[in-house]
Amino acid sequence: MTTRVVTAHLPKELAEKLDGLADQLDRPRGWLVKEAVEAYVGLAEERRRETLAALEEVDSGRVVEHAEVEAWAAGLGQAKKPKARSKRAD
């Protein structure tokens, strides 16, 4: 795998935390930065895919009306009445 050097300026406190974590994990600082960037890029890509999928659903008319959402939200936290159990014959 070929690599490329990327330079970033970090706030001093964040750089110190990075150094401390590198010491704790016995890993080079560059390895931690690579791991963090990979994780962030992966999350950003997933967020983008999910957003595009949601927009496709909206475009195809698969939506929930606002009033339905409000009614659902209003019922959150309210205790439901337990269903009556039928007696079983032994």
C-alpha positions as CSV (number, residue, x, y, z in Angstrom):
1,M,0.0,0.0,0.0
2,T,1.4,3.4,-0.9
3,T,1.0,6.2,1.6
4,R,0.9,9.9,1.5
5,V,1.9,12.4,4.2
6,V,-0.8,14.6,5.5
7,T,-0.1,17.4,7.9
8,A,-2.7,18.8,10.4
9,H,-2.5,21.3,13.1
10,L,-4.2,20.3,16.3
11,P,-5.0,22.3,19.4
12,K,-2.3,21.8,22.0
13,E,-4.6,20.0,24.5
14,L,-5.8,17.6,21.8
15,A,-2.2,16.8,20.8
16,E,-1.3,16.2,24.4
17,K,-4.3,13.8,24.7
18,L,-3.2,12.0,21.5
19,D,0.4,11.7,22.9
20,G,-1.0,10.3,26.2
21,L,-3.2,7.8,24.4
22,A,-0.3,6.7,22.2
23,D,1.8,6.1,25.3
24,Q,-1.0,4.1,27.0
25,L,-1.6,1.9,23.9
26,D,2.1,1.7,23.1
27,R,1.4,2.8,19.5
28,P,2.9,5.5,17.4
29,R,1.0,8.8,17.2
30,G,0.7,8.4,13.4
31,W,-1.0,5.0,13.8
32,L,-3.6,6.6,16.1
33,V,-4.2,9.5,13.7
34,K,-4.6,7.0,10.8
35,E,-7.1,4.9,12.8
36,A,-9.1,8.0,13.8
37,V,-9.2,9.3,10.2
38,E,-10.3,5.9,8.9
39,A,-13.1,5.7,11.5
40,Y,-14.3,9.3,10.8
41,V,-14.2,8.8,7.0
42,G,-16.1,5.5,7.4
43,L,-18.8,7.2,9.5
44,A,-19.0,10.1,7.0
45,E,-19.4,7.7,4.1
46,E,-22.1,5.7,5.9
47,R,-23.9,8.9,6.8
48,R,-23.9,10.0,3.2
49,R,-25.2,6.6,2.0
50,E,-28.0,6.7,4.6
51,T,-28.9,10.2,3.6
52,L,-29.1,9.4,-0.1
53,A,-31.2,6.3,0.7
54,A,-33.6,8.4,2.9
55,L,-33.9,11.0,0.1
56,E,-34.8,8.3,-2.4
57,E,-37.5,7.1,0.0
58,V,-38.9,10.7,0.2
59,D,-38.8,11.0,-3.6
60,S,-40.7,7.8,-4.0
61,G,-43.4,9.0,-1.5
62,R,-42.4,6.7,1.4
63,V,-43.0,9.2,4.2
64,V,-44.8,9.5,7.5
65,E,-47.0,12.5,7.9
66,H,-46.1,15.0,10.7
67,A,-49.4,14.4,12.5
68,E,-48.7,10.7,12.7
69,V,-45.3,11.3,14.2
70,E,-46.7,13.7,16.7
71,A,-49.4,11.2,17.8
72,W,-46.7,8.5,18.1
73,A,-44.4,10.8,20.1
74,A,-47.3,11.9,22.4
75,G,-47.8,8.2,23.4
76,L,-44.2,7.7,24.4
77,G,-43.7,7.2,28.1
78,Q,-47.3,6.4,28.7
79,A,-48.0,3.2,30.4
80,K,-49.9,0.7,28.3
81,K,-52.6,-1.4,29.8
82,P,-51.5,-5.0,30.1
83,K,-53.5,-7.3,27.8
84,A,-55.8,-9.7,29.6
85,R,-54.5,-13.2,29.6
86,S,-56.9,-16.0,28.8
87,K,-56.9,-18.9,31.3
88,R,-55.4,-22.0,30.0
89,A,-56.9,-25.4,30.8
90,D,-54.4,-27.7,32.4
